[in-house]
Amino acid sequence: MKVIVLGGDGFCGWPTVLHLSARGHEVVIIDNLARRSADDELKAGSLTPIVSLPERIAAWKEKTGKDLVWKSLDVAKDYDALLDVLQSFRPDAIVHLAEQRAAPYSMKSPKHKRYTVENNVSATHNTLCAIVESGLDIHLVHMGTMGVYGYGAGGKTQIPEGYLTVEIPSLDGSGPVTQEIRHPTDPGSIYHMTKCLDQELFYYYNKNDKLKITDLHQGIVWGTNTDQTLLDERLINRFDYDGDYGTVLNRFLMQAAIGYPLTVHGTGGQTRAFIHIRDVVQCLTLALESPPANGERVRILNQMTETHRIADLAAMIAGMTGVEVSFLENPRNEAAQNTLPAIARTLQDMGLKPTLLQEGLLQEVMHVAQRYANRCDRERILCTSRWKS
């Protein structure tokens, strides 16, 4: 299969590129290195040392004999260049990871809010439009988020995989009409809002142009490496620990590794969905290799393996390491407590073997953090973005 990975230099993108290449797929990376530019802006780079993308590609060739191709272009702005790549490479599928992915970063300032909307929505729309104009039968696999469902109190109904069966009163009063609709959205940040807007674009292009689209509503990713990224230190994956891009569980594990109090925002009663990076590449591969049928509606899958309360995670890691827990004011505008009773069966039915949270893997992440602890800037750990003015 010929696959384009948009955003293939990123935290989820790079392991995905290597996993697909290892499985024998021909992979082209499209990435303008925006994530590396954000490192420079925030002065908080990856805890793990990341070599240049050309060096990464050369290391993969050296270790495996497999070629990767990199095209440097901005998917949100360089439409003609994107279309040229589609028409010349003629991919079977596109993995769309070319969106600004951090909720705190999207809330830093009006500038960051505007950038997140302009980049994310334009990147998605340009990709959809280019697929149509190319005339090719391309399956688009998009990395969405569980956050489109919202983090309200919840708990009285299960969150389905994208679609909800509802009853609507009939015009003639003969009884309710049953209909399936997409689950109502409830974004909690500008970043999450862009993912909700993506869904509208997918719905339209699927209805109007019959595009094959899979939208993966992903939980919070933890872990760092996959089998492929462990082959050589030049292939190592990102480890973000800062208050903007550091995901909560990885951030806790890094803090424990350096003896920094575990920072819990608010009550810690927030429930979140989680998935290990190894399962992310599994899920993306399963989705790619089993595309929806022509004419099928947008396929929405919940890409998560378990849910946990933030306070429970902090308590578990504190118990493992002896590091204390620090409760701070919550910068987000969200419920103090919530549940997240989500269904996530389809990917397991397709063959996903979940990597559940376990002490051995937690220790593995802490060992990575300890090894590169000298690269940590402790002043970048706390979140400085605020949801409320």
C-alpha positions in Angstrom: 0.0 0.0 0.0 1.2 3.5 -0.8 0.6 5.8 2.2 1.1 9.5 2.9 1.5 10.5 6.5 0.7 14.2 7.1 2.6 15.3 10.2 4.9 12.3 10.1 7.7 13.9 12.2 5.4 14.3 15.3 4.8 12.3 18.5 2.3 9.9 17.0 3.4 10.5 13.4 7.0 9.2 13.6 6.2 5.8 15.2 3.3 5.4 12.7 5.7 6.1 9.7 8.2 3.5 11.0 5.5 0.9 11.8 3.9 1.2 8.4 7.3 1.0 6.6 8.2 -2.0 8.7 5.0 -3.7 7.4 6.1 -3.2 3.9 4.0 -0.1 3.0 5.6 2.6 0.8 5.5 5.8 2.9 5.8 9.5 2.1 6.1 12.0 5.0 4.6 15.4 4.5 5.7 17.8 7.3 6.7 21.4 7.6 8.4 20.8 11.0 5.9 23.1 12.7 6.2 21.0 15.9 9.9 21.7 16.0 9.2 25.4 15.5 6.9 25.3 18.6 9.8 23.8 20.6 11.9 26.9 19.7 9.0 29.2 20.5 8.3 27.6 23.9 11.9 27.0 24.7 10.9 23.5 25.9 12.1 20.8 23.5 11.6 17.1 23.7 13.1 15.4 26.8 14.5 12.8 24.5 17.1 14.1 21.9 15.6 14.3 18.5 17.9 14.4 15.5 16.9 16.2 12.2 14.3 14.5 10.1 16.8 13.7 7.3 19.0 12.0 9.9 16.0 10.0 11.2 15.2 8.9 7.6 18.9 7.9 7.0 19.0 6.0 10.3 15.9 4.0 9.3 17.5 3.2 5.9 20.7 2.1 7.6 18.9 -0.2 10.1 16.2 -1.7 7.8 17.2 -1.0 4.2 13.8 0.7 3.7 13.3 4.1 2.1 11.2 7.0 3.4 10.5 10.1 1.4 10.0 13.5 3.0 8.1 16.4 1.3 8.4 19.7 3.2 5.2 21.7 2.7 2.5 23.3 4.8 -0.7 21.4 4.2 -2.8 24.3 5.5 -1.3 26.7 3.0 0.5 24.9 0.1 -2.6 23.4 -1.6 -1.1 23.2 -5.1 2.1 21.4 -3.8 -0.1 19.0 -1.8 -2.2 18.2 -4.9 1.0 17.6 -6.9 2.2 15.1 -4.4 -1.1 13.2 -4.5 -1.1 13.2 -8.3 2.5 12.0 -8.6 2.6 9.5 -5.7 -1.0 8.3 -6.2 -1.5 7.0 -2.6 -4.0 4.5 -1.5 -4.4 6.2 1.9 -3.5 9.3 3.8 -3.0 9.4 7.6 -3.9 13.0 8.7 -1.8 14.0 11.8 -1.0 17.5 10.5 -2.9 19.5 13.2 -1.7 21.5 16.2 -2.5 18.9 18.9 -2.3 20.6 22.3 -5.3 22.1 24.1 -3.1 24.3 26.4 -1.1 25.6 23.4 -4.4 26.5 21.6 -5.5 28.6 24.6 -2.3 30.5 25.3 -3.3 33.7 23.5 -5.6 35.1 20.7 -2.6 34.5 18.4 -2.5 30.8 19.3 -6.2 30.4 19.1 -6.2 31.9 15.6 -3.3 29.8 14.5 -4.9 26.6 15.8 -8.1 27.2 13.9 -6.4 28.4 10.7 -3.9 25.5 10.7 -6.2 22.7 11.7 -9.3 23.5 9.7 -7.4 24.5 6.6 -5.2 21.5 6.7 -8.2 19.2 6.9 -10.2 21.0 4.2 -7.2 21.3 1.8 -6.6 17.5 2.2 -10.3 16.7 1.5 -10.4 19.1 -1.5 -7.1 17.7 -2.9 -8.4 14.1 -2.7 -11.5 15.1 -4.7 -9.5 17.1 -7.3 -7.0 14.3 -7.7 -9.7 11.9 -8.8 -8.0 9.1 -6.9 -9.7 6.5 -4.6 -7.9 7.5 -1.4 -8.9 6.5 2.1 -8.4 9.3 4.6 -7.6 8.2 8.2 -7.8 11.2 10.6 -6.6 11.5 14.2 -9.4 13.0 16.1 -9.9 13.1 19.9 -12.2 11.8 22.6 -12.5 15.4 23.6 -15.1 16.1 21.0 -17.6 14.4 23.3 -16.8 16.9 26.1 -15.8 16.4 29.7 -19.1 17.3 31.4 -20.4 15.5 34.5 -21.8 12.7 32.3 -22.3 9.1 33.5 -26.0 8.6 32.8 -25.5 7.3 29.3 -22.7 5.5 27.4 -20.7 7.4 24.8 -21.1 5.5 21.6 -18.6 5.3 18.8 -19.6 8.4 17.0 -23.2 7.8 16.3 -26.3 8.0 18.5 -29.7 6.6 18.0 -32.4 9.2 18.8 -36.2 9.5 18.5 -37.7 12.6 16.9 -41.4 13.5 17.1 -43.2 12.9 13.8 -45.0 15.8 12.0 -48.3 13.9 12.0 -48.1 12.8 15.6 -48.1 9.1 14.7 -45.2 8.4 16.9 -41.4 9.1 17.1 -39.1 8.6 14.1 -35.9 6.8 14.9 -32.8 8.3 13.4 -29.0 7.9 13.8 -27.0 11.2 14.3 -23.5 12.0 15.3 -23.1 12.3 19.0 -23.5 16.0 20.1 -20.1 17.7 20.4 -19.0 19.7 23.5 -15.5 21.0 22.9 -13.5 22.1 25.9 -10.8 24.1 24.1 -10.1 25.8 20.8 -8.1 22.6 19.8 -11.1 20.4 20.6 -13.3 22.8 18.7 -11.3 22.3 15.5 -11.7 18.6 15.8 -15.5 19.1 16.0 -15.3 21.3 12.9 -13.3 18.5 11.2 -16.3 16.2 11.7 -18.6 18.6 9.7 -16.1 18.7 6.9 -15.9 14.9 6.8 -19.7 14.6 6.8 -20.0 16.9 3.9 -17.2 15.4 1.7 -18.4 11.9 2.5 -22.0 12.8 1.6 -21.2 14.9 -1.5 -18.1 13.3 -2.9 -18.3 9.8 -1.5 -14.9 10.0 0.1 -13.8 7.1 2.3 -13.0 8.5 5.7 -12.1 7.0 9.1 -12.1 9.4 12.1 -10.3 8.0 15.1 -11.4 9.6 18.4 -8.2 9.1 20.4 -7.6 9.2 24.1 -4.5 10.7 25.8 -1.4 8.9 24.6 1.2 7.7 27.0 4.5 5.9 26.6 7.4 6.9 24.4 8.8 4.1 22.2 7.7 1.3 19.9 9.7 -1.7 18.7 10.9 0.4 15.7 11.9 3.6 17.6 14.0 1.4 19.9 16.2 0.1 17.0 18.6 3.1 17.2 18.7 6.2 19.4 18.5 8.4 16.3 15.0 6.9 15.8 13.8 7.6 19.4 10.4 9.2 19.7 9.5 12.6 21.3 8.9 12.9 25.0 7.0 16.1 25.7 6.9 17.1 29.4 6.1 20.9 29.3 2.8 22.4 30.4 1.6 22.9 26.8 2.4 19.6 25.0 3.2 17.2 27.8 0.4 14.6 28.2 -0.7 14.1 31.7 0.6 10.5 32.4 3.9 11.0 30.7 4.3 14.3 32.6 3.6 12.6 35.9 6.1 9.9 35.2 8.8 12.5 34.2 8.1 14.5 37.4 8.4 11.3 39.5 11.7 10.5 37.8 13.2 13.9 38.8 11.5 14.1 42.2 9.2 17.0 41.2 5.8 17.0 42.9 3.1 15.6 40.7 0.9 18.5 39.5 -2.8 17.8 39.6 -5.0 20.6 38.3 -8.2 21.1 40.3 -9.7 18.2 42.2 -8.2 15.5 40.1 -11.7 14.2 39.7 -11.5 14.5 35.9 -11.7 11.2 34.1 -9.8 10.8 30.9 -9.3 8.1 28.2 -5.8 6.7 27.7 -3.9 4.6 25.1 -0.3 3.6 24.8 1.8 4.7 21.8 2.2 1.1 20.8 -1.5 0.7 20.5 -1.8 4.0 18.5 0.3 2.6 15.7 -1.7 -0.7 15.9 -5.0 1.2 15.6 -3.8 3.3 12.7 -2.6 0.3 10.9 -5.8 -1.7 11.5 -7.8 1.3 10.2 -5.6 1.7 7.1 -5.6 -2.0 6.2 -9.4 -2.4 6.6 -10.9 0.6 4.8 -14.6 1.4 4.8 -16.5 0.3 1.7 -17.2 2.8 -1.1 -20.4 4.7 -0.2 -20.1 3.9 3.5 -20.7 6.8 5.9 -17.8 8.3 7.9 -16.4 5.5 10.1 -15.9 6.8 13.6 -14.0 4.7 16.1 -13.1 5.4 19.7 -9.4 4.8 19.9 -8.8 4.2 23.6 -8.1 1.2 25.8 -9.0 2.4 29.4 -10.1 5.4 31.5 -8.7 6.7 34.7 -9.3 9.6 37.1 -6.4 12.0 37.2 -6.2 11.9 41.0 -6.1 8.1 40.9 -3.2 8.1 38.5 -1.3 10.6 40.6 -1.9 8.5 43.7 -0.7 5.3 42.0 2.5 6.9 40.8 3.1 8.6 44.2 2.7 5.2 45.8 5.3 3.7 43.4 7.9 6.4 43.8 7.3 8.3 47.0 6.9 11.6 45.2 4.3 13.9 46.7 1.2 15.1 44.9 0.6 18.9 44.5 -3.0 20.1 43.9 -3.0 23.3 41.9 -5.7 25.7 40.6 -7.2 24.3 37.4 -6.5 26.6 34.4 -9.2 24.9 32.4 -12.9 25.7 32.3 -14.3 22.2 33.0 -16.3 20.3 35.5 -14.5 19.4 38.8 -15.6 15.8 38.4 -16.7 13.8 35.4 -17.1 10.3 34.1 -16.3 9.0 30.7 -18.4 5.8 30.0 -17.2 5.4 26.4 -17.6 2.3 24.2 -14.4 1.3 22.3 -15.1 -2.1 20.8 -14.6 -1.9 17.1 -10.8 -1.7 17.0 -10.5 -4.6 19.4 -12.9 -6.6 17.1 -10.6 -5.7 14.2 -7.6 -7.2 16.1 -6.3 -4.6 18.6 -4.6 -6.3 21.5 -4.7 -3.5 24.2 -1.5 -2.5 26.1 -3.1 -1.7 29.4 -1.5 0.5 32.1 0.9 -1.7 34.1 3.8 -1.0 36.4 6.4 -2.4 34.1 5.5 0.0 31.3 5.3 2.9 33.7 8.8 2.0 34.9 9.9 1.9 31.3 8.7 5.5 30.8 10.4 6.6 34.0 13.7 5.0 32.9 13.5 7.1 29.7 12.9 10.2 31.8 15.7 9.4 34.2 18.2 8.8 31.4 17.5 12.3 29.9 16.7 14.1 33.1 19.6 16.6 32.5 17.6 17.9 29.5 14.6 18.9 31.6 13.9 22.6 32.2 11.9 22.6 35.4 10.6 26.0 34.7 8.7 24.6 31.7 6.8 22.0 33.6 3.8 24.0 34.9 0.9 24.9 32.6 0.8 28.7 32.1 -2.2 28.8 29.6 -5.5 29.9 31.0 -9.0 29.1 29.7 -10.7 32.1 31.5 -9.6 35.7 31.0 
